Amino acid sequence: MPIISMFHGVIIRMFFNDDKKHHIPHIHAEYQGKEAVYSIIDGDRLGGEIQVSREKLVLAWIEIHKEDLQAAWNLAIHGSGILPIKGLE
């Protein structure tokens, strides 16, 4: 699962061909050994849990990069390469 972004200790990944379990476009956010899955569409947490302060950063990042994330998702579900997306500063 490629890393598409990193910021403030959070690693954002997107699986290839990962539309079976959650059935909607989503990302995986990892922080200090914990992982949560978030919808690209509305930022809803689909599973898992990370520190609240980092979750707020992930949700802001999703909102800022929603179009880029949707484009990356479309590539990922077809097995194509994904370009990195800028993190938060």
C-alpha positions in Angstrom: 0.0 0.0 0.0 1.8 3.1 -1.1 2.3 6.1 1.1 0.6 9.1 -0.6 1.4 11.7 2.1 3.1 12.3 5.5 2.6 15.2 7.9 3.0 15.8 11.7 3.9 12.1 12.2 0.8 10.8 10.3 1.3 8.5 7.4 -1.4 8.4 4.8 -1.8 5.4 2.6 -4.1 4.2 -0.2 -4.5 0.6 -1.1 -4.6 -0.5 -4.8 -7.9 -2.3 -5.7 -9.3 -1.5 -2.2 -13.0 -0.9 -2.9 -14.4 -4.2 -1.6 -14.5 -3.8 2.2 -15.6 -0.2 2.6 -17.2 0.2 -0.8 -16.4 4.0 -0.9 -13.3 6.0 -1.6 -11.1 6.1 1.5 -7.6 6.5 2.9 -5.8 4.8 5.8 -4.1 7.1 8.4 -1.5 5.7 10.7 -0.1 7.4 13.8 2.0 5.9 16.6 1.1 2.4 15.7 -2.6 3.0 15.4 -4.7 3.2 12.2 -8.0 4.7 11.2 -9.8 4.6 7.8 -11.5 7.8 6.5 -13.9 8.4 3.7 -12.6 10.7 1.0 -16.1 11.9 0.3 -17.1 13.3 3.7 -14.2 12.5 6.1 -16.3 10.1 8.1 -14.2 7.6 10.1 -15.0 4.1 8.7 -12.9 2.2 11.2 -10.1 2.3 13.6 -8.9 5.2 15.7 -6.0 7.6 16.0 -5.2 10.4 18.5 -7.9 13.1 18.3 -5.5 15.9 17.6 -4.1 14.0 14.6 -7.6 13.0 13.4 -8.4 16.7 13.2 -5.3 17.2 11.0 -6.3 14.3 8.8 -9.8 15.6 8.3 -8.5 19.1 7.4 -6.1 17.5 4.9 -8.9 15.5 3.3 -11.0 18.6 2.9 -8.1 20.6 1.3 -7.1 17.7 -1.1 -10.5 16.2 -1.8 -10.1 16.5 -5.6 -6.6 15.1 -5.6 -7.7 12.2 -3.4 -10.6 11.4 -5.7 -8.2 11.3 -8.7 -5.7 9.1 -6.8 -8.6 6.8 -5.8 -9.7 6.4 -9.4 -6.1 5.5 -10.3 -5.7 3.1 -7.3 -8.8 1.1 -8.0 -7.6 0.4 -11.5 -4.2 -0.6 -10.3 -2.4 2.5 -11.6 0.4 4.4 -9.9 -0.6 7.1 -7.4 1.2 10.4 -7.2 2.1 11.8 -3.7 -0.1 14.5 -2.3 1.3 17.4 -0.4 1.0 17.2 3.4 0.1 19.8 5.9 2.8 22.2 7.0 
